[in-house]
């Protein structure tokens, strides 16, 4: 998905083109420059997910302060916990 997003944005989005051009000017190969762009896109997506989670938390409990909710995302199970859980619940 990130690859498709990067390729599409390279053709249409000036910000993505600047990130790619900056990476190329910095000495990165074409492949590495696309990787830089994909990393930027993944960071944007992650920040959006965090904001969406905070908004859901706020809607669920409006009395809870925003700063206290930021740590709620850290409570998501890590990969090892998810794998162990999957073994018990096929």
C-alpha positions, 0 to 999 in steps of 0.5 A: 500500500505504501508503495502504491501511495508513493508512486501515485503521490510522486505523479501528483503531489508537489510535497512528495516530489520535493521529498523525493527530489531532496533525497535524490539530491542528497545522494540517494539512489532512486530506490532509496529515495522512494524508501525515504518517501515511503517512510515519510508517508508511514510517519504521516499515517501513524500520526493520523492513527494516533490522532484518531485514537485520541479522538475516539478516546475523547468521545468515549470519556470526555472527562479524561484529560487529553494528555493522559489519553496519549499513553492509551496507544501504548497499551495495544498488544505487542507482536509477541502478545498477539502471536501468543493470543492467536495460539490460544484462539484459533 
